[in-house]
């Protein structure tokens, strides 16, 4: 990515990162490099870095293949699950097609059952997650990480040493630190870039197959933003939390920005949720270190989900958030039920407005979303 270009061109390249990666993943396969397809931030990418494999985030943010998925799955299922399955079933996702193995996880019952059908046409390995953050849960996930490593060794005929994993930890920690430096530019008021550009850049890095190149790229972008970022007028500052954002759900970000507000932080797993905490490089047990980092991701599959509250509180203060919008995907029950706790925290402890939105991957509700968001922003 040439940072000699102006900021709009650079952010456009990030937005096109997924499309460009479609072409690059074939080159990777042609070079006999392992390709691991993932759906979730709970997969410890340090293992992939340790074995010099490419990690690809599989297609799951469009309604294009949902009709095909609904031939096998219930219509009233979460659109992310249906989209994930549909892209695999129809072979319309190059990442899925070229993946040697797909890694699933037990984050919700819908995904668990969907993976059973997906395994009929693709090698799938499921990582079992505990339901709560505890020492027993850490032990369980430590064992799952070891089982994942052994599966990768078996599939690809390799040996992954602890020193290989330590290298992977260093690479991913450096990447996370660089991403934090990047999205921290939004602490400025007014924000120097749009929430759309922020999220597109974050998502764009997930399609970068050489993780070691990301820190320099992000740091150069930060310097360019500081030097050239346009200073607009002050706007209401919004945190977006809830389900993953990207693809079809960018309509929510657009509705917020079209209403005259600025999305200054994304707490969800498209943003800070999986980035804020690093793996402890001083821990002599690499598997324990990985388990402790990943178990602390504040997903609503954990009960109670105290880590989500902790991260939200810190970000509301640091980013001087004026209001929180909690986006739930239709039929995502864990996030929908958790909404009450988030509302109580945001309204009660933080004393700022909160709004919960439910949406899917269609464009049918764009008018309703725009009206509701505009009324919320006007209240701020």
Backbone torsions as a table, in degrees:
resi	resn	phi	psi	omega
1	UNK	NA	123.8	-176.2
2	UNK	-88.0	114.0	-178.9
3	UNK	-84.6	4.7	172.1
4	UNK	-74.6	-17.1	177.9
5	UNK	-72.2	167.2	178.0
6	UNK	-79.8	165.7	-174.0
7	UNK	-58.4	-45.3	179.2
8	UNK	-57.2	-40.2	179.2
9	UNK	-65.5	-40.2	179.9
10	UNK	-63.5	-46.4	-179.1
11	UNK	-67.4	-30.6	175.6
12	UNK	-64.5	-37.6	177.7
13	UNK	-64.9	-41.3	176.2
14	UNK	-61.3	-42.0	-179.5
15	UNK	-63.5	-29.2	179.4
16	UNK	-91.9	5.8	-176.0
17	UNK	-56.8	-40.7	-179.2
18	UNK	-63.6	-44.4	-179.0
19	UNK	-64.2	-42.9	178.8
20	UNK	-65.0	-35.1	-179.7
21	UNK	-67.3	-26.5	175.9
22	UNK	-56.7	-39.7	-179.3
23	UNK	-74.7	-37.7	-176.3
24	UNK	-72.1	-29.8	-176.2
25	UNK	-67.1	-31.2	176.1
26	UNK	-66.2	-38.8	177.6
27	UNK	-62.7	-37.9	178.5
28	UNK	-63.9	-44.0	178.3
29	UNK	-64.7	-40.2	179.4
30	UNK	-61.9	-27.5	178.8
31	UNK	-89.2	9.4	178.9
32	UNK	60.5	32.0	175.8
33	UNK	-89.9	137.5	-179.7
34	UNK	-62.6	142.3	177.0
35	UNK	-124.3	123.7	-178.9
36	UNK	-113.9	122.0	178.7
37	UNK	-93.6	133.1	-177.9
38	UNK	-130.7	157.1	175.9
39	UNK	-114.7	-15.8	-164.0
40	UNK	-141.3	153.2	179.4
41	UNK	-74.1	-7.2	178.6
42	UNK	-75.6	-14.6	175.8
43	UNK	-71.7	122.7	-179.9
44	UNK	-75.2	100.3	-176.7
45	UNK	-64.7	-14.1	175.3
46	UNK	-55.5	-33.1	178.6
47	UNK	-66.2	-39.7	179.2
48	UNK	-67.4	-43.4	177.1
49	UNK	-61.0	-38.8	-178.4
50	UNK	-60.9	-29.7	-178.1
51	UNK	-107.9	12.2	178.9
52	UNK	57.0	40.0	176.7
53	UNK	-97.7	157.0	173.6
54	UNK	-90.7	132.9	175.8
55	UNK	-104.6	128.8	179.6
56	UNK	-120.8	132.2	174.8
57	UNK	-81.3	118.6	-171.5
58	UNK	-76.3	151.5	-174.5
59	UNK	-63.1	126.3	-179.0
60	UNK	-160.9	25.8	-175.2
61	UNK	-129.8	29.3	-179.7
62	UNK	-140.0	151.4	178.1
63	UNK	-90.5	6.9	-174.2
64	UNK	-56.5	-42.0	-173.7
65	UNK	-105.7	8.6	-178.9
66	UNK	-62.5	-40.3	176.6
67	UNK	-56.8	-38.6	178.2
68	UNK	-67.6	-37.9	179.3
69	UNK	-66.5	-36.2	-177.2
70	UNK	-70.8	-7.2	171.5
71	UNK	-69.4	-25.9	-178.1
72	UNK	-114.7	-27.1	-173.2
73	UNK	-113.3	157.8	179.1
74	UNK	-62.9	145.6	179.2
75	UNK	-68.1	-29.4	-177.1
76	UNK	-91.8	32.8	176.9
77	UNK	-97.2	157.4	178.5
78	UNK	-52.3	133.1	-178.2
79	UNK	-62.8	-29.3	178.5
80	UNK	-63.9	-41.4	179.8
81	UNK	-67.0	-44.7	-179.7
82	UNK	-65.2	-40.8	179.1
83	UNK	-64.4	-43.5	178.8
84	UNK	-57.0	-49.5	-177.9
85	UNK	-67.8	-42.4	-177.1
86	UNK	-62.0	-42.2	179.3
87	UNK	-65.7	-35.5	176.2
88	UNK	-69.1	-45.6	-176.9
89	UNK	-63.6	-39.1	-175.3
90	UNK	-90.4	-5.5	-177.2
91	UNK	58.5	31.7	177.4
92	UNK	-91.7	0.0	177.4
93	UNK	-110.9	109.0	179.7
94	UNK	-57.2	-34.1	179.7
95	UNK	-61.8	-44.6	179.1
96	UNK	-64.6	-44.3	-177.7
97	UNK	-59.0	-42.5	-175.1
98	UNK	-89.5	-4.4	179.3
99	UNK	-69.9	132.6	175.3
100	UNK	-76.1	-32.1	178.7
101	UNK	-148.7	144.5	176.8
102	UNK	-110.1	132.2	179.9
103	UNK	-103.7	121.2	174.7
104	UNK	-107.1	176.9	-178.3
105	UNK	-153.8	156.3	-174.5
106	UNK	-92.3	54.1	-179.7
107	UNK	-76.0	-28.2	177.7
108	UNK	-153.3	159.3	-175.7
109	UNK	-64.8	-35.7	-179.9
110	UNK	-62.4	-44.5	179.5
111	UNK	-67.3	-40.3	179.8
112	UNK	-56.3	-46.3	-177.8
113	UNK	-73.2	-35.1	178.4
114	UNK	-62.2	-39.0	-178.8
115	UNK	-61.7	-27.0	177.6
116	UNK	-61.8	-41.5	178.9
117	UNK	-74.8	-37.7	179.1
118	UNK	-60.5	-34.4	-178.2
119	UNK	-66.4	-11.4	177.7
120	UNK	-73.9	-21.1	-179.2
121	UNK	-129.3	6.5	177.7
122	UNK	-154.9	141.4	174.1
123	UNK	-63.5	121.1	-177.6
124	UNK	-124.0	133.3	173.7
125	UNK	-117.3	127.7	-177.3
126	UNK	-102.6	126.8	172.4
127	UNK	-95.0	123.8	-177.9
128	UNK	-86.3	124.5	178.9
129	UNK	-98.0	145.2	169.9
130	UNK	-71.9	166.6	179.9
131	UNK	-91.3	-10.2	-178.8
132	UNK	-149.3	159.7	177.5
133	UNK	-83.7	113.0	-178.8
134	UNK	-158.9	168.1	177.4
135	UNK	-62.8	-38.7	176.4
136	UNK	-63.5	-39.3	178.4
137	UNK	-64.8	-39.6	178.0
138	UNK	-63.5	-42.2	177.4
139	UNK	-61.2	-43.6	178.6
140	UNK	-59.8	-47.6	-175.9
141	UNK	-73.4	-29.3	173.1
142	UNK	-58.6	-45.2	178.8
143	UNK	-65.3	-36.0	178.5
144	UNK	-66.8	-37.0	178.1
145	UNK	-66.2	-40.4	176.4
146	UNK	-64.0	-42.5	178.2
147	UNK	-63.2	-37.4	176.6
148	UNK	-64.1	-44.8	178.5
149	UNK	-59.3	-45.3	-178.7
150	UNK	-65.2	-34.9	176.9
151	UNK	-65.8	-42.9	178.0
152	UNK	-63.3	-40.9	177.3
153	UNK	-61.3	-41.0	-179.1
154	UNK	-68.2	-45.6	-176.2
155	UNK	-66.7	-41.0	-172.9
156	UNK	-102.2	-0.6	177.4
157	UNK	63.7	44.1	-176.6
158	UNK	-129.0	174.7	171.5
159	UNK	-123.0	127.0	177.6
160	UNK	-105.8	112.2	-177.9
161	UNK	-87.3	164.7	176.9
162	UNK	-64.1	-32.4	177.7
163	UNK	-67.8	-36.2	174.2
164	UNK	-59.5	-43.5	-178.7
165	UNK	-67.0	-38.8	177.2
166	UNK	-61.3	-37.7	175.6
167	UNK	-63.3	-42.7	177.9
168	UNK	-60.6	-39.5	178.6
169	UNK	-62.9	-44.4	179.9
170	UNK	-62.7	-41.9	-179.1
171	UNK	-64.1	-47.5	-177.9
172	UNK	-69.9	-35.2	176.1
173	UNK	-62.9	-42.2	178.6
174	UNK	-63.3	-39.2	178.0
175	UNK	-63.7	-46.9	-179.5
176	UNK	-62.9	-41.0	178.4
177	UNK	-60.5	-40.3	-179.8
178	UNK	-68.0	-40.1	177.8
179	UNK	-63.9	-38.1	177.6
180	UNK	-64.5	-41.7	177.6
181	UNK	-62.0	-36.0	-179.8
182	UNK	-67.6	-55.9	-174.2
183	UNK	-74.0	-11.2	175.2
184	UNK	-70.4	-13.3	176.7
185	UNK	-61.4	-21.0	-177.9
186	UNK	-77.7	-1.4	174.0
187	UNK	-71.4	-19.7	178.3
188	UNK	-67.8	149.2	178.5
189	UNK	-132.6	113.8	5.7
190	UNK	-73.3	157.3	-180.0
191	UNK	-63.9	137.2	-175.3
192	UNK	-76.5	-19.2	179.5
193	UNK	-137.0	172.3	179.3
194	UNK	-84.9	159.5	174.5
195	UNK	-63.5	-32.7	177.3
196	UNK	-61.4	-47.2	178.8
197	UNK	-65.1	-39.3	178.6
198	UNK	-59.1	-50.6	-176.5
199	UNK	-68.9	-39.6	178.5
200	UNK	-61.2	-37.8	178.0
201	UNK	-68.1	-42.4	178.0
202	UNK	-60.8	-48.0	-179.6
203	UNK	-66.8	-34.1	179.8
204	UNK	-61.3	-34.2	-179.8
205	UNK	-67.5	-23.6	-179.6
206	UNK	-70.7	-13.7	178.1
207	UNK	-103.9	14.7	176.9
208	UNK	-94.2	117.3	-171.8
209	UNK	-82.2	-15.0	175.8
210	UNK	-106.6	96.0	-174.5
211	UNK	-63.5	-26.2	-176.7
212	UNK	-70.6	-17.5	-179.3
213	UNK	-85.2	-15.0	-172.2
214	UNK	-65.5	-44.5	-177.5
215	UNK	-56.6	-46.3	-179.4
216	UNK	-63.9	-39.1	179.6
217	UNK	-63.3	-45.8	-179.3
218	UNK	-66.8	-42.2	-178.5
219	UNK	-64.8	-38.4	177.4
220	UNK	-65.3	-37.5	178.8
221	UNK	-66.8	-40.1	177.6
222	UNK	-59.8	-45.2	179.7
223	UNK	-62.1	-38.8	179.9
224	UNK	-68.2	-39.9	177.7
225	UNK	-62.1	-44.1	-180.0
226	UNK	-63.3	-34.7	-177.8
227	UNK	-82.4	-35.4	-170.4
228	UNK	-121.9	-11.0	-175.9
229	UNK	-56.3	127.6	-178.6
230	UNK	-72.3	138.6	179.0
231	UNK	-96.6	105.0	177.4
232	UNK	-86.5	-169.7	179.1
233	UNK	-79.9	161.7	177.2
234	UNK	-65.5	137.7	179.9
235	UNK	-132.8	159.4	172.1
236	UNK	-56.1	137.4	-173.1
237	UNK	-103.1	121.2	-172.4
238	UNK	-112.6	136.7	165.5
239	UNK	-98.5	132.5	172.8
240	UNK	-104.7	125.1	-180.0
241	UNK	-128.6	178.4	177.4
242	UNK	106.5	-140.5	-175.8
243	UNK	-71.6	165.8	-179.8
244	UNK	-57.0	140.8	-179.5
245	UNK	-111.5	141.3	179.0
246	UNK	148.1	161.1	-179.9
247	UNK	61.5	-124.4	-175.8
248	UNK	-60.9	-32.6	-176.5
249	UNK	-81.2	2.7	171.2
250	UNK	-62.6	-14.8	177.0
251	UNK	-60.5	-29.1	178.8
252	UNK	-70.7	-44.3	177.9
253	UNK	-61.5	-43.0	179.5
254	UNK	-62.0	-42.0	-179.6
255	UNK	-62.2	-39.4	178.7
256	UNK	-65.1	-47.3	-176.6
257	UNK	-71.8	-34.8	176.6
258	UNK	-67.6	-21.1	179.4
259	UNK	-87.3	3.0	175.0
260	UNK	93.2	14.3	177.3
261	UNK	-109.4	173.7	-179.9
262	UNK	-125.2	125.9	174.6
263	UNK	-83.3	104.7	-173.8
264	UNK	-94.4	-14.6	177.0
265	UNK	-157.4	145.7	177.1
266	UNK	-115.4	109.0	-179.5
267	UNK	-80.7	-21.1	-173.1
268	UNK	-68.6	179.9	-172.7
269	UNK	-76.0	-1.4	167.2
270	UNK	-81.8	-13.5	-176.5
271	UNK	-120.3	-109.5	-167.4
272	UNK	-87.5	-19.6	-169.1
273	UNK	-52.1	-44.0	-177.1
274	UNK	-97.7	1.5	-172.9
275	UNK	-104.6	-32.7	-168.8
276	UNK	-60.5	-36.9	-176.1
277	UNK	-104.6	133.4	176.3
278	UNK	-92.4	169.7	171.7
279	UNK	-82.0	136.3	-179.5
280	UNK	-71.9	106.3	-177.5
281	UNK	-71.5	-15.2	-178.6
282	UNK	-88.5	-9.8	-180.0
283	UNK	-69.0	122.8	-178.1
284	UNK	-68.4	-19.2	179.5
285	UNK	-101.9	103.0	-173.9
286	UNK	-64.1	-33.2	-178.4
287	UNK	-73.2	-37.0	175.0
288	UNK	-65.8	-41.2	179.5
289	UNK	-61.2	-44.7	179.1
290	UNK	-65.1	-44.2	-178.5
291	UNK	-60.7	-42.5	-178.4
292	UNK	-66.3	-37.8	179.1
293	UNK	-66.6	-49.5	-172.2
294	UNK	-74.1	-33.6	177.1
295	UNK	-62.8	-27.1	-177.9
296	UNK	-79.5	-2.2	174.0
297	UNK	-64.2	125.6	-171.4
298	UNK	-82.5	58.7	178.2
299	UNK	-80.2	150.6	-178.7
300	UNK	-70.2	-6.2	174.6
301	UNK	-71.7	-14.8	176.5
302	UNK	-89.0	137.4	-179.3
303	UNK	-138.7	118.6	-0.6
304	UNK	-76.6	154.9	-175.9
305	UNK	-100.7	64.2	-176.7
306	UNK	-66.3	-29.8	-176.7
307	UNK	-67.8	-28.7	175.5
308	UNK	-67.0	-44.4	178.8
309	UNK	-60.6	-44.1	-178.8
310	UNK	-60.3	-48.8	-178.2
311	UNK	-66.6	-42.3	179.1
312	UNK	-60.5	-43.6	179.9
313	UNK	-59.7	-44.7	179.8
314	UNK	-63.6	-43.1	-176.4
315	UNK	-72.5	-36.0	176.2
316	UNK	-57.9	-41.6	179.5
317	UNK	-71.9	-49.1	-173.9
318	UNK	-68.0	-33.3	-177.3
319	UNK	-100.2	6.8	177.8
320	UNK	47.2	57.3	-175.1
321	UNK	-74.5	134.8	178.4
322	UNK	-92.7	-25.1	-178.8
323	UNK	-161.1	153.0	-178.2
324	UNK	-118.0	129.7	173.6
325	UNK	-112.8	124.1	-175.3
326	UNK	-106.2	108.4	-175.8
327	UNK	-97.8	118.2	176.3
328	UNK	-109.6	139.0	170.8
329	UNK	-80.8	144.8	-179.9
330	UNK	-53.6	130.0	178.0
331	UNK	72.8	13.7	171.3
332	UNK	-88.2	88.1	-167.7
333	UNK	-68.0	-37.2	-176.6
334	UNK	-64.5	-44.5	178.8
335	UNK	-70.5	-36.7	-179.7
336	UNK	-64.3	-45.1	-179.9
337	UNK	-67.3	-36.5	-179.1
338	UNK	-69.4	-14.2	-178.5
339	UNK	-55.1	-36.5	-179.0
340	UNK	-63.5	-42.8	178.9
341	UNK	-64.2	-40.4	179.9
342	UNK	-65.2	-42.2	178.5
343	UNK	-60.7	-46.0	179.5
344	UNK	-60.0	-40.3	-179.7
345	UNK	-67.9	-48.2	-175.7
346	UNK	-67.4	-46.9	-179.6
347	UNK	-71.9	-45.6	-172.5
348	UNK	-80.2	-60.4	-175.2
349	UNK	-77.2	-36.6	-176.7
350	UNK	-97.2	-17.1	174.6
351	UNK	65.1	32.3	177.8
352	UNK	-127.2	160.6	-177.1
353	UNK	-67.9	152.1	-179.2
354	UNK	-136.3	142.0	173.5
355	UNK	-139.9	135.9	176.8
356	UNK	-104.1	129.7	177.5
357	UNK	-117.6	139.6	170.3
358	UNK	-114.5	134.9	-178.5
359	UNK	-148.1	177.7	174.1
360	UNK	-136.8	-160.8	-175.8
361	UNK	-93.9	2.1	178.4
362	UNK	-83.8	172.0	175.8
363	UNK	-101.9	8.6	-173.2
364	UNK	-66.3	-26.5	-175.2
365	UNK	-102.2	12.5	-176.1
366	UNK	-58.5	-43.2	-179.8
367	UNK	-62.5	-44.3	179.9
368	UNK	-65.6	-43.0	178.0
369	UNK	-59.7	-46.3	-178.5
370	UNK	-59.8	-43.1	-179.8
371	UNK	-64.3	-46.7	-178.5
372	UNK	-65.3	-43.8	-178.9
373	UNK	-65.9	-41.4	179.7
374	UNK	-61.1	-40.8	178.4
375	UNK	-65.8	-37.6	178.9
376	UNK	-65.6	-46.8	-178.8
377	UNK	-63.7	-39.7	180.0
378	UNK	-62.2	-35.1	178.7
379	UNK	-64.3	-28.3	-179.7
380	UNK	-73.4	NA	NA
